[in-house]
Amino acid sequence: MAAAAIPLAGSLLSGITGGKAAKKAAKIQAEAYQKGIDEQHRQFDITQQNEAPYLAAGGQGLSGVLELLGLGGGGLKGQQSAIDALKASPEFTSQYGTGQDTILQNAAATGGLRGGNTQNSLATFGSNLLAQVIQSRLGNLGGLASMGSATAGTLGQLGQQNANAVSGLLGDQGGALAGGVLGQAKAMQGIFNSLGSFGSQAAKSGVGW
């Protein structure tokens, strides 16, 4: 039986070594996949940070549109506040001041400074200008809202791609760990088979353990 014990020892040593190697290889693979998962998360976080200003601007643009249309949280009062703020803005006052001066200068040159036509011209000019400025502001705010919407859509697509990539890496990671467990189990099975074979030989030979 001494001769049979030598192959047994070799088989046991091979099984133990193989089991440890399978466990080590699985750990290395799992760590590599984890690095890939971490990098996916890191890159997506960076992208979100880079796109955050555009999302914020888009949100502000949408809020501005809703307020000017009377659809915001403030309702009609909010709409009036938005219009009053627009009338007080340089965007309106600078144009109104220039147009008012032009109308008054023309009236003075024609001797109609005190006439009703001048007052009507000023009133008409002011209301028309306000309407133009409101339309311009709505267009600008709408552009911001569209930019924010496009950014949100892009982030949604990137998020889905990131989720798919991470899911794939997690699957690979699980496969690597499962492979390590199976490798260890196979090595242990080989050890048990060797022990069983040796025990059977010993029993046939009438040699005790």
C-alpha positions as CSV (number, residue, x, y, z in Angstrom):
1,M,0.0,0.0,0.0
2,A,3.0,2.3,0.4
3,A,3.3,2.4,-3.4
4,A,-0.4,3.3,-3.7
5,A,0.0,6.0,-1.0
6,I,2.4,8.0,-3.2
7,P,-0.1,8.6,-6.0
8,L,-2.7,9.4,-3.4
9,A,-0.5,12.0,-1.8
10,G,0.2,13.5,-5.2
11,S,-3.6,13.5,-6.0
12,L,-4.4,15.2,-2.7
13,L,-1.7,17.8,-3.2
14,S,-2.9,18.5,-6.8
15,G,-6.5,18.8,-5.7
16,I,-5.7,21.2,-2.9
17,T,-3.4,23.3,-5.1
18,G,-6.0,23.3,-7.9
19,G,-8.8,24.4,-5.5
20,K,-6.7,27.3,-4.3
21,A,-5.7,28.3,-7.8
22,A,-9.4,28.3,-8.9
23,K,-10.3,30.4,-5.9
24,K,-7.5,32.9,-6.6
25,A,-8.3,33.1,-10.3
26,A,-11.9,33.8,-9.6
27,K,-11.0,36.5,-7.1
28,I,-8.8,38.2,-9.6
29,Q,-11.4,38.1,-12.3
30,A,-14.1,39.4,-9.9
31,E,-11.9,42.3,-8.8
32,A,-11.2,43.2,-12.4
33,Y,-15.0,43.2,-13.2
34,Q,-15.6,45.3,-10.1
35,K,-13.1,47.9,-11.3
36,G,-15.0,48.0,-14.6
37,I,-18.3,48.5,-12.6
38,D,-16.7,51.3,-10.5
39,E,-15.4,53.0,-13.7
40,Q,-18.8,52.9,-15.3
41,H,-20.3,54.6,-12.2
42,R,-17.5,57.1,-12.1
43,Q,-17.9,58.1,-15.7
44,F,-21.7,58.4,-15.4
45,D,-21.3,60.6,-12.3
46,I,-18.9,62.9,-14.2
47,T,-21.4,63.1,-17.1
48,Q,-24.2,64.0,-14.8
49,Q,-22.1,66.7,-13.1
50,N,-21.2,68.2,-16.5
51,E,-24.8,68.2,-17.8
52,A,-26.3,69.5,-14.5
53,P,-26.0,73.2,-15.5
54,Y,-27.9,72.5,-18.7
55,L,-30.6,70.6,-16.9
56,A,-30.9,73.5,-14.4
57,A,-31.1,76.1,-17.1
58,G,-33.8,74.0,-18.9
59,G,-35.8,73.8,-15.7
60,Q,-35.6,77.6,-15.2
61,G,-36.6,78.1,-18.9
62,L,-39.7,75.9,-18.5
63,S,-40.7,77.7,-15.3
64,G,-40.3,81.0,-17.0
65,V,-42.5,80.0,-19.9
66,L,-45.2,78.7,-17.5
67,E,-45.2,81.9,-15.5
68,L,-45.5,84.1,-18.5
69,L,-48.4,81.9,-19.8
70,G,-50.2,82.0,-16.4
71,L,-49.7,78.3,-16.0
72,G,-47.1,78.4,-13.2
73,G,-47.7,77.9,-9.5
74,G,-48.6,81.6,-9.1
75,G,-51.4,81.4,-11.6
76,L,-52.6,84.8,-13.0
77,K,-50.9,86.7,-10.2
78,G,-47.7,85.0,-11.1
79,Q,-48.3,85.9,-14.8
80,Q,-48.8,89.5,-13.9
81,S,-45.6,89.5,-11.7
82,A,-43.7,88.0,-14.6
83,I,-44.9,90.7,-17.0
84,D,-44.3,93.5,-14.6
85,A,-40.7,92.2,-14.1
86,L,-40.3,92.1,-17.8
87,K,-41.5,95.7,-18.2
88,A,-39.0,96.7,-15.6
89,S,-36.1,94.9,-17.3
90,P,-33.5,96.6,-19.4
91,E,-34.7,94.5,-22.3
92,F,-37.9,96.5,-22.3
93,T,-37.0,99.9,-20.8
94,S,-34.0,100.5,-23.1
95,Q,-36.1,99.9,-26.2
96,Y,-39.0,101.8,-24.8
97,G,-36.9,104.8,-23.9
98,T,-35.4,105.0,-27.4
99,G,-38.7,104.6,-29.1
100,Q,-40.4,107.2,-26.8
101,D,-37.7,109.7,-27.6
102,T,-38.1,109.2,-31.3
103,I,-41.9,109.7,-31.1
104,L,-41.6,112.8,-29.0
105,Q,-38.9,114.3,-31.3
106,N,-41.1,113.7,-34.3
107,A,-44.1,115.2,-32.6
108,A,-42.1,118.3,-31.6
109,A,-40.8,118.7,-35.1
110,T,-44.3,118.7,-36.5
111,G,-45.8,120.8,-33.8
112,G,-48.0,118.0,-32.5
113,L,-46.3,117.5,-29.1
114,R,-49.4,118.2,-27.2
115,G,-51.8,116.4,-29.5
116,G,-53.8,113.3,-28.8
117,N,-52.1,111.5,-31.6
118,T,-48.8,111.7,-29.7
119,Q,-50.3,110.1,-26.6
120,N,-51.9,107.4,-28.7
121,S,-48.6,106.7,-30.5
122,L,-46.8,106.3,-27.2
123,A,-49.5,104.0,-25.8
124,T,-49.6,101.9,-29.0
125,F,-45.8,101.8,-29.2
126,G,-45.5,100.6,-25.6
127,S,-48.1,97.8,-25.9
128,N,-46.7,96.6,-29.2
129,L,-43.2,96.7,-27.8
130,L,-44.3,94.7,-24.7
131,A,-45.9,92.1,-26.9
132,Q,-42.7,91.8,-28.9
133,V,-40.5,91.5,-25.8
134,I,-42.8,88.9,-24.3
135,Q,-42.7,86.8,-27.5
136,S,-38.9,87.2,-27.6
137,R,-38.6,86.2,-24.0
138,L,-40.9,83.2,-24.5
139,G,-38.7,82.1,-27.5
140,N,-35.5,82.4,-25.4
141,L,-37.0,80.5,-22.5
142,G,-38.4,77.9,-24.8
143,G,-35.0,77.4,-26.2
144,L,-33.6,76.8,-22.7
145,A,-36.5,74.4,-21.9
146,S,-35.8,72.5,-25.2
147,M,-32.1,72.3,-24.3
148,G,-32.9,70.9,-20.9
149,S,-35.3,68.4,-22.4
150,A,-32.6,67.2,-24.8
151,T,-30.1,66.9,-22.1
152,A,-32.5,64.9,-20.0
153,G,-33.1,62.6,-22.9
154,T,-29.4,62.2,-23.5
155,L,-28.7,61.4,-19.8
156,G,-31.6,58.9,-19.9
157,Q,-30.0,57.0,-22.9
158,L,-26.6,57.1,-21.2
159,G,-28.1,55.9,-18.0
160,Q,-29.7,52.9,-19.8
161,Q,-26.4,52.1,-21.5
162,N,-24.6,52.4,-18.2
163,A,-27.1,50.1,-16.5
164,N,-26.7,47.6,-19.3
165,A,-22.9,47.7,-19.1
166,V,-23.0,47.3,-15.3
167,S,-25.5,44.5,-15.5
168,G,-23.2,42.7,-18.0
169,L,-20.2,43.2,-15.7
170,L,-22.1,42.0,-12.7
171,G,-23.1,38.9,-14.7
172,D,-19.5,38.3,-15.6
173,Q,-18.4,38.9,-12.0
174,G,-21.0,36.4,-10.8
175,G,-19.9,33.9,-13.4
176,A,-16.2,34.2,-12.4
177,L,-17.1,33.7,-8.7
178,A,-19.3,30.7,-9.6
179,G,-16.5,29.3,-11.7
180,G,-14.2,29.6,-8.7
181,V,-16.7,27.7,-6.5
182,L,-17.2,25.0,-9.1
183,G,-13.4,24.8,-9.5
184,Q,-13.0,24.2,-5.8
185,A,-15.8,21.7,-5.8
186,K,-14.3,19.8,-8.6
187,A,-10.9,19.8,-6.9
188,M,-12.6,18.5,-3.7
189,Q,-14.4,15.9,-5.6
190,G,-11.1,14.7,-7.0
191,I,-9.7,14.5,-3.5
192,F,-12.7,12.4,-2.3
193,N,-12.5,10.1,-5.3
194,S,-8.8,9.6,-4.6
195,L,-9.5,8.9,-1.0
196,G,-12.3,6.5,-1.9
197,S,-10.1,4.7,-4.4
198,F,-7.3,4.4,-1.9
199,G,-9.7,3.1,0.8
200,S,-11.1,0.5,-1.6
201,Q,-7.6,-0.7,-2.4
202,A,-6.8,-0.9,1.2
203,A,-9.9,-2.9,2.0
204,K,-9.1,-5.4,-0.8
205,S,-5.6,-5.7,0.5
206,G,-6.8,-6.2,4.0
207,V,-4.8,-3.2,5.2
208,G,-6.3,-0.9,7.9
209,W,-6.1,2.8,7.9
